[in-house]
């Protein structure tokens, strides 16, 4: 297994607030690299966007790279407290990256086991060398790789080819009457589809309006009961209270409340009237839809009748053509017979002329 591996992908990180949405950390595809850190004896995944490190993830044996689609994969980094996502240009690049992830993950596990064995064998922990260098230095040139190693950028899906429409005429020899009827039928079908959509919307609005009317009627009854209760309360306070000023103030407040309730009631009544008008309009549209449906059915019946007449005319025309062809054949035969008779008469005349000359 090589110490380094390069590929290109779009880099994402999970939103730290929602933990659901992906946040892009690169505006375009960048190079994502595996490399071995010989100083700390660990394997890392590194990616730079210019001079900014957007991925610096240490591979551990308990990490898992998951393919979530044909061109997207992700892994969680508990040390960085985030989840990284990579979008590749093809499924092949994703599979290659996943294979390398497993290889480097296994290498990290072996390196950890060797480190633990070394710790157990030695009495004192070994000191890390201060002058050690990375086998693969963390520079934009080493991480981005060569031009030959870079994968192509992600491409967008091409637009689907339009399919032929189902309204194409199956026969082109029917003539102008059928085309006109078909055009009229299509027009009424479009009108019917539009009315069906409007009818569905108006039906939903009607149901909602009916529910709102019932609710507002209940609120109106509650407001009326509240107003009556407040009137009674005002009367009781005027009779019971010995402090006229306090009663007058309370009465003023109650009157204001009653006035506000009456204004609210007026607004609700206006709203009910408006909803009634909308219901009437919906009924009118329903009647128009029924009328258009009936007209469409009549047009379809006429269309079928005309198609039957057209078929009958075609059969009669074919029969007439056959009769004309038979007449032409008979006439041709008669002409041939007549030519033969004329030829025979000519020979007879010549023979008679010869006999007269000899006599």
C-alpha positions in Angstrom: 0.0 0.0 0.0 1.4 3.4 -1.0 1.8 6.0 1.7 -0.1 8.7 -0.3 -3.2 8.8 -2.4 -4.9 11.7 -4.2 -8.3 12.3 -5.6 -10.6 15.3 -6.3 -14.0 15.9 -4.7 -16.4 18.6 -3.4 -16.0 18.9 0.3 -18.9 19.4 2.8 -19.3 19.5 6.6 -22.4 18.9 8.6 -24.1 22.0 9.9 -23.1 22.2 13.6 -26.4 23.8 14.6 -28.9 21.5 12.9 -26.7 18.4 12.6 -28.8 17.6 9.4 -27.9 19.9 6.6 -24.6 19.9 4.6 -22.5 23.0 4.4 -20.1 23.3 1.4 -16.6 24.2 2.5 -15.2 24.4 -1.1 -16.6 26.4 -4.0 -15.3 23.8 -6.5 -13.7 20.3 -6.5 -10.4 20.2 -4.6 -7.8 17.6 -4.0 -8.3 15.3 -1.0 -5.2 13.4 0.1 -4.3 10.5 2.3 -0.8 10.7 3.8 1.3 9.1 6.6 2.5 11.4 9.4 5.8 9.7 10.4 6.3 12.0 13.3 3.2 10.9 15.2 2.9 7.6 13.4 -0.7 8.3 12.3 -2.6 8.4 9.0 -4.5 11.6 8.0 -7.0 12.8 5.4 -6.0 16.3 4.3 -7.5 18.8 1.9 -6.5 22.4 1.2 -8.5 25.1 -0.5 -5.8 27.5 -1.5 -3.8 28.0 1.8 -6.8 27.0 4.0 -7.0 23.5 5.4 -10.7 22.4 5.1 -10.0 18.8 6.1 -7.5 17.6 8.7 -8.8 14.3 9.9 -6.8 11.7 11.7 -7.8 8.1 10.7 -8.6 5.9 13.7 -9.5 2.1 13.7 -13.1 2.8 14.8 -13.9 5.2 11.9 -16.3 4.1 9.2 -16.7 5.6 5.7 -20.3 5.3 4.5 -21.5 5.6 0.9 -24.8 7.4 1.0 -25.4 7.6 -2.8 -23.6 6.7 -6.0 -21.3 9.7 -5.9 -21.4 10.8 -2.2 -19.7 9.4 0.9 -19.2 10.6 4.5 -17.4 9.8 7.8 -17.5 11.1 11.3 -14.5 12.5 13.1 -15.1 12.5 16.9 -11.9 14.4 17.6 -12.9 17.3 15.3 -16.6 16.9 16.5 -17.9 17.0 12.9 -19.0 14.9 10.0 -17.2 15.3 6.6 -18.9 14.6 3.3 -17.3 14.2 -0.2 -19.1 14.5 -3.5 -17.2 12.8 -6.4 -17.5 13.1 -10.1 -18.2 9.4 -10.6 -19.0 6.2 -8.8 -15.6 4.9 -9.6 -13.8 7.6 -7.8 -16.0 7.1 -4.7 -15.3 3.4 -4.7 -11.6 4.0 -5.0 -11.6 6.4 -2.1 -13.6 4.0 0.0 -11.1 1.2 -0.7 -8.2 3.4 0.3 -10.1 4.4 3.4 -10.3 0.8 4.5 -6.6 0.2 3.7 -5.5 3.3 5.7 -7.9 2.4 8.5 -6.3 -1.1 8.7 -2.8 0.5 8.6 -3.8 2.8 11.4 -5.0 -0.2 13.5 -1.7 -2.1 12.9 0.3 1.1 13.8 -1.7 1.4 17.0 -1.2 -2.2 17.9 2.6 -1.9 17.3 2.7 1.2 19.4 1.0 -0.6 22.2 3.3 -3.6 22.0 6.3 -1.3 22.0 5.0 0.5 25.1 4.5 -2.9 26.8 8.0 -4.1 26.0 9.9 -1.0 27.0 10.1 0.1 30.6 10.0 3.8 29.8 8.1 5.5 27.0 10.2 6.3 24.0 10.8 9.9 23.3 9.5 11.3 20.0 12.2 12.6 17.8 12.1 16.4 17.6 13.7 16.6 14.2 11.4 14.2 12.4 9.7 15.4 9.2 6.5 14.4 7.5 7.0 11.8 4.9 4.5 13.7 2.8 4.9 17.4 3.7 1.7 19.4 4.1 2.0 21.8 1.2 -0.4 22.8 -1.5 1.8 21.1 -4.1 2.1 17.8 -2.4 -1.6 17.6 -1.4 -3.0 18.7 -4.6 -1.0 16.2 -6.6 0.0 16.2 -10.2 -2.3 17.0 -13.1 -2.3 13.4 -14.2 -3.6 12.2 -10.8 -6.5 14.7 -10.6 -10.0 13.4 -11.3 -12.3 15.3 -13.7 -14.7 17.8 -12.3 -18.3 16.8 -11.6 -20.6 17.2 -14.5 -24.3 18.0 -14.6 -26.9 15.6 -15.8 -28.0 16.2 -19.4 -31.6 17.1 -20.0 -33.9 14.3 -21.0 -35.0 13.9 -24.6 -38.6 15.0 -25.1 -40.9 12.1 -25.8 -43.5 12.2 -28.6 -46.9 13.4 -27.6 -49.8 11.1 -27.3 -52.2 13.4 -29.1 -50.6 12.7 -32.6 -53.2 11.7 -35.2 -53.0 7.9 -36.0 -54.2 8.5 -39.6 -53.3 11.4 -41.8 -55.7 10.6 -44.6 -59.0 11.4 -42.8 -59.1 14.9 -44.1 -59.9 18.3 -42.7 -63.3 17.5 -41.0 -61.6 15.0 -38.6 -58.7 17.4 -37.9 -61.1 20.2 -37.0 -63.2 18.0 -34.8 -60.0 16.7 -33.1 -58.9 20.3 -32.5 -62.3 21.2 -31.0 -62.2 18.1 -28.8 -58.7 18.9 -27.6 -59.8 22.5 -26.8 -62.8 21.3 -24.7 -60.6 18.7 -23.0 -58.1 21.5 -22.0 -61.0 23.6 -20.8 -62.4 20.7 -18.8 -59.0 20.0 -17.2 -58.7 23.6 -16.2 -62.2 23.6 -14.7 -61.5 20.4 -12.8 -58.4 22.0 -11.3 -60.4 25.2 -10.4 -63.2 23.0 -9.0 -60.9 21.1 -6.7 -59.4 24.4 -5.4 -62.9 25.9 -4.9 -64.1 22.7 -3.2 -61.2 22.9 -0.8 -61.9 26.6 -0.2 -65.6 25.9 0.3 -64.9 23.2 2.9 -62.4 25.5 4.7 -64.9 28.4 4.5 -67.7 26.2 5.9 -65.5 25.1 8.8 -64.5 28.8 9.4 -68.2 29.8 9.3 -69.1 27.2 11.9 -66.2 28.3 14.1 -67.1 32.0 13.8 -70.7 31.2 14.6 -69.6 29.5 17.8 -67.3 32.5 18.6 -70.2 34.9 17.8 -72.5 33.0 20.2 -69.7 33.1 22.8 -69.3 36.8 22.3 -73.0 37.4 22.6 -73.1 35.4 25.9 -70.1 37.4 27.1 -71.8 40.6 26.2 -75.0 39.6 28.1 -72.9 38.6 31.1 -71.1 41.9 31.0 -74.4 43.8 30.8 -75.7 41.9 33.8 -72.5 42.5 35.6 -72.7 46.2 34.9 -76.3 46.2 36.2 -75.3 44.3 39.4 -72.4 46.6 40.0 -74.6 49.7 39.6 -77.1 48.3 42.1 -74.6 46.9 44.6 -71.7 49.2 44.5 -71.7 52.1 46.9 -68.9 53.9 45.3 -70.3 55.7 42.3 -67.0 56.7 40.8 -65.6 53.2 40.9 -68.8 51.8 39.4 -68.7 54.5 36.7 -65.1 53.7 35.8 -65.8 50.0 35.7 -68.9 50.6 33.6 -66.9 52.7 31.2 -64.4 49.9 30.8 -67.1 47.3 30.3 -68.8 49.5 27.7 -65.5 49.8 25.9 -65.2 46.0 26.0 -68.7 45.6 24.7 -68.0 48.1 21.9 -64.9 46.2 20.9 -66.9 43.0 20.9 -69.6 44.5 18.8 -67.0 45.8 16.3 -65.4 42.3 16.2 -68.9 40.8 15.7 -69.5 43.2 12.8 -66.2 42.2 11.2 -67.1 38.5 11.5 -70.5 39.1 10.0 -68.9 40.9 7.0 -66.5 38.0 6.7 -69.5 35.5 6.7 -71.2 37.5 3.9 -68.0 37.5 1.9 -67.7 33.7 2.3 -71.3 33.3 1.3 -70.6 35.2 -1.9 -67.6 32.9 -2.5 -69.8 29.9 -2.0 -72.3 31.2 -4.6 -69.4 31.8 -7.1 -68.2 28.3 -6.5 -71.7 27.0 -7.2 -71.8 29.0 -10.5 -68.5 27.6 -11.5 -69.7 24.1 -10.7 -72.7 24.7 -13.0 -70.5 26.0 -15.8 -68.2 23.0 -15.4 -71.3 20.6 -15.7 -72.5 22.5 -18.8 -69.1 22.3 -20.5 -68.9 18.6 -19.6 -72.2 18.0 -21.3 -71.1 20.0 -24.4 -67.9 18.0 -24.5 -69.9 14.8 -24.5 -72.2 16.0 -27.3 -69.1 17.0 -29.3 -67.6 13.5 -28.8 -70.9 11.9 -29.9 -70.9 14.1 -33.1 -67.3 13.2 -33.7 -68.1 9.5 -33.5 -71.0 10.0 -35.9 -68.9 11.9 -38.4 -66.2 9.3 -38.1 -68.7 6.6 -39.0 -70.0 8.7 -42.0 -66.4 9.2 -43.1 -65.7 5.5 -42.9 -68.9 4.8 -44.9 -67.9 7.3 -47.6 -64.4 5.8 -47.8 -65.9 2.3 -48.4 -68.3 3.7 -51.0 -65.4 5.5 -52.7 -63.3 2.3 -52.7 -66.3 0.4 -54.2 -66.8 3.1 -56.9 -63.1 2.9 -57.8 -63.3 -0.9 -58.1 -66.3 -0.6 -60.4 -64.5 2.0 -62.6 -61.5 -0.3 -62.8 -63.7 -3.2 -63.9 -65.4 -1.0 -66.5 -62.0 0.1 -67.8 -60.9 -3.5 -68.1 -64.1 -4.4 -70.0 -63.8 -1.4 -72.3 -60.2 -2.4 -73.0 -61.2 -5.9 -73.9 -64.0 -4.6 -76.2 -61.5 -2.4 -78.0 -59.2 -5.3 -78.5 -62.0 -7.3 -80.0 -63.1 -4.4 -82.2 -59.5 -4.0 -83.4 -59.5 -7.7 -84.4 -62.8 -7.4 -86.3 -61.6 -4.3 -88.1 -58.4 -6.1 -89.1 -60.5 -9.1 -90.4 -62.7 -6.7 -92.4 -59.7 -5.0 -93.9 -58.3 -8.4 -95.0 -61.7 -9.3 -96.4 -61.9 -6.0 -98.4 -58.4 -6.7 -99.8 -59.3 -10.2 -100.8 -62.5 -9.0 -102.5 -60.5 -6.3 -104.3 -58.0 -8.9 -105.6 -60.9 -11.1 -106.8 -62.4 -8.2 -108.7 -59.1 -7.4 -110.3 -58.7 -11.0 -111.5 -62.2 -11.3 -112.8 
